[in-house]
Amino acid sequence: MIYEERFIFSPVRFPEGQWDPLQIPFAFEDVDFYTDDGVRLHGWLIPHENPEAHVLYCHGNAGNLTHRISAVEKFRQELKATVFIFDYRGFGRSEGTPTQRGLYHDAYAARDKFFELCKLKPEELLLFGRSIGAALALDLGIDRTPKGLVLESAFTSLSQLPSFRIPLIPLHWLIRSRFETVEKIKQYHGPLIINHCDRSGMVPIEHAQRLYLAATRAKPKYLCTDPSRFFSLLNEEVLFRV
């Protein structure tokens, strides 16, 4: 438990990553902002000239925001979206050390900064979260109902992943940073897509199925297991459009 954060989080700090603007396929604005507990974070605002969606991108555990360049470009092209992606504390150019509580602070600060930058209302925001980021996006969606919520490779609880199931070692009982989602999702009552694109087996499909069944107040809701169908589903679902 003493070394829990080191075991769970896999941040990659600056300068590792692709930071050269000439090597990035889109224009972006560097944005520095602060959490309510005083940590300075860094993000990129990637504007679209005629946005039809505004996406807050909560990335997964490993790496930093530069490792999501191709994913961000896909959102920008396929959805004609303005995207705000940010690094959690301890990742990329963001200061601090990652903790479960800290990452929730980070997500709220990023959402509020995105609101400020683009003069957005909650109902104009599309929340996207992958893996650990899905737990954060879900919390934001419960706090203020968005235009839509997308959870990708989401787990019901960090402690329920196969990597925490070690024979004869009750690691899943000892872990405190669980990022619980299956109980929380019962509180969400907006449009929802659960996109399961994990082919590595790190997040079994059963997690997505349990989350889908537990989201009894989400309307409409979709469970997408075909990666080639994901963006067409987003485009077809008019409730997710600005």
C-alpha positions in Angstrom: 0.0 0.0 0.0 3.0 2.3 0.7 4.0 2.1 -3.0 0.5 1.8 -4.5 0.8 5.0 -6.7 4.1 3.8 -8.2 2.5 0.4 -8.9 -0.7 1.8 -10.5 0.3 4.8 -12.5 2.7 4.9 -15.4 3.3 8.5 -16.2 5.7 9.6 -18.9 7.1 13.1 -18.2 8.3 15.8 -20.6 10.6 15.8 -22.6 9.8 12.2 -23.6 7.1 12.1 -26.2 6.3 14.0 -29.5 6.4 17.7 -28.6 7.7 19.2 -31.9 4.8 21.2 -33.4 6.2 20.6 -36.9 5.7 16.8 -36.4 2.1 17.1 -35.2 -0.7 17.0 -37.8 -2.8 19.7 -36.3 -2.5 23.2 -34.8 -2.8 23.5 -31.0 -2.6 25.9 -28.2 -0.6 25.1 -25.1 -2.8 25.7 -22.0 -1.6 25.9 -18.4 -4.1 25.9 -15.7 -4.5 25.1 -12.0 -6.5 22.6 -9.9 -8.4 23.6 -6.8 -5.6 22.1 -4.7 -3.0 24.2 -6.4 -1.3 21.9 -8.9 -0.3 23.3 -12.3 -1.5 21.2 -15.2 -0.8 21.3 -18.9 -3.1 20.6 -21.9 -3.6 21.2 -25.6 -6.6 23.0 -27.1 -7.0 21.7 -30.6 -9.5 23.9 -32.4 -11.6 23.1 -35.4 -12.4 25.9 -37.7 -16.1 25.0 -37.9 -16.7 22.7 -34.8 -19.7 20.5 -34.7 -18.6 19.0 -31.4 -16.5 19.9 -28.3 -14.6 16.9 -26.8 -12.9 16.8 -23.5 -10.4 13.9 -23.8 -9.5 12.1 -20.6 -6.7 9.8 -21.6 -5.6 6.4 -20.1 -3.0 5.6 -17.6 0.3 5.3 -19.4 2.3 7.8 -21.4 1.2 11.4 -21.8 -1.0 13.5 -24.1 1.5 13.3 -27.0 0.9 9.5 -27.2 -2.7 10.3 -28.1 -2.0 12.5 -31.2 -3.5 10.0 -33.7 -6.6 9.5 -31.5 -7.1 13.2 -31.2 -6.7 13.7 -34.9 -9.4 11.1 -35.5 -11.9 13.0 -33.3 -11.0 16.2 -35.1 -11.5 14.8 -38.5 -14.4 12.3 -38.0 -16.5 14.5 -35.7 -15.2 18.0 -36.8 -14.5 18.5 -33.2 -12.6 21.0 -31.1 -10.7 18.9 -28.6 -9.2 19.7 -25.2 -6.7 17.0 -24.0 -4.8 17.4 -20.8 -2.2 15.6 -18.7 -2.9 14.5 -15.2 -0.5 15.5 -12.4 2.9 13.9 -12.9 2.2 13.2 -16.6 3.9 15.2 -19.5 4.4 18.8 -18.5 2.0 18.7 -15.6 3.4 19.1 -12.1 2.8 16.9 -9.1 2.5 13.2 -8.4 -0.5 11.1 -9.6 -3.0 9.8 -7.0 -6.6 8.7 -7.4 -7.9 11.8 -5.5 -5.6 14.0 -7.5 -6.7 12.8 -10.9 -10.3 13.6 -10.0 -9.3 17.1 -9.1 -7.4 17.3 -12.5 -10.4 16.3 -14.5 -12.7 18.9 -12.9 -10.1 21.6 -13.4 -9.7 20.6 -17.1 -13.4 20.6 -17.7 -13.8 24.1 -16.1 -10.9 25.4 -18.2 -12.5 24.0 -21.4 -15.7 25.7 -20.5 -13.8 29.0 -20.1 -11.7 28.7 -23.2 -14.6 27.9 -25.6 -17.5 29.6 -23.7 -19.2 26.2 -23.3 -22.3 25.1 -21.4 -22.3 21.6 -19.8 -24.9 20.4 -22.4 -22.6 21.3 -25.2 -19.8 19.1 -24.0 -18.9 15.6 -25.2 -17.0 13.7 -22.5 -14.6 11.0 -23.7 -12.6 8.8 -21.2 -10.4 5.8 -21.8 -9.5 3.3 -19.1 -8.7 5.3 -16.0 -9.9 8.3 -17.9 -13.3 6.7 -18.2 -13.7 6.7 -14.5 -12.9 10.4 -14.4 -15.2 11.3 -17.4 -18.0 9.4 -15.7 -17.6 11.4 -12.5 -17.8 14.6 -14.6 -20.9 13.4 -16.4 -22.7 12.7 -13.1 -21.7 16.1 -11.8 -23.1 18.0 -14.8 -25.1 16.2 -17.5 -23.2 16.6 -20.8 -24.2 16.4 -24.4 -22.9 12.8 -24.3 -20.5 10.5 -22.5 -18.2 8.0 -24.1 -16.4 5.4 -22.0 -13.7 3.4 -23.8 -12.1 0.3 -22.4 -13.7 1.1 -19.1 -13.4 -1.2 -16.1 -15.9 -1.7 -13.3 -13.1 -1.3 -10.7 -9.3 -1.2 -11.0 -9.2 -3.9 -8.4 -11.2 -6.3 -10.7 -8.7 -6.2 -13.6 -6.8 -9.5 -14.3 -3.5 -7.7 -13.6 -4.6 -7.4 -9.9 -5.5 -11.1 -9.7 -2.3 -12.7 -8.5 -2.5 -16.3 -7.1 -2.1 -16.4 -3.3 -1.6 -12.6 -3.1 -4.8 -10.7 -2.3 -3.6 -7.6 -4.1 -7.1 -6.6 -5.1 -8.1 -6.5 -1.5 -5.2 -4.2 -0.5 -5.5 -1.6 -3.3 -7.1 1.7 -2.2 -7.1 3.5 -5.6 -10.0 1.5 -7.2 -11.6 4.1 -9.6 -15.0 2.4 -9.0 -17.4 2.9 -11.9 -20.1 0.2 -11.8 -22.0 1.7 -8.9 -21.4 5.3 -10.0 -22.8 4.7 -13.5 -26.2 4.1 -12.0 -26.3 7.8 -11.2 -25.6 9.0 -14.8 -28.7 10.0 -16.7 -27.5 11.3 -20.1 -26.6 9.8 -23.5 -24.0 7.1 -23.2 -21.7 5.0 -25.5 -19.6 2.3 -24.0 -17.0 1.5 -26.5 -15.0 -1.7 -25.8 -11.9 -1.8 -28.0 -9.5 -3.6 -25.8 -8.0 -6.6 -27.7 -5.2 -7.2 -25.2 -7.4 -8.8 -22.5 -6.3 -6.2 -19.9 -9.9 -5.1 -19.7 -12.2 -8.1 -20.4 -15.4 -7.5 -22.3 -17.4 -8.4 -19.1 -16.5 -5.1 -17.6 -18.2 -3.2 -20.5 -21.2 -5.5 -20.3 -21.7 -5.0 -16.6 -21.4 -1.2 -17.0 -23.9 -1.2 -19.8 -26.4 -3.2 -17.7 -25.8 -1.0 -14.6 -26.5 2.3 -16.6 -30.2 2.1 -16.0 -30.8 5.8 -16.2 -28.7 6.5 -19.3 -30.8 7.3 -22.3 -30.0 6.5 -25.1 -27.3 4.1 -24.4 -25.2 1.9 -26.7 -22.6 -0.8 -26.3 -20.2 -0.8 -29.2 -17.7 -3.7 -29.6 -16.8 -3.0 -33.3 -14.0 -0.4 -33.5 -15.0 0.3 -37.2 -18.5 1.3 -36.1 -17.5 3.7 -33.3 -17.3 7.0 -35.2 -20.2 6.3 -37.4 -22.3 5.6 -34.3 -21.2 9.0 -32.9 -22.0 10.7 -36.1 -25.4 9.0 -36.5 -26.5 9.8 -32.9 -27.7 13.4 -33.2 -27.9 13.8 -29.4 -24.1 13.9 -29.4 -23.9 16.8 -31.8 -23.5 20.4 -30.9 
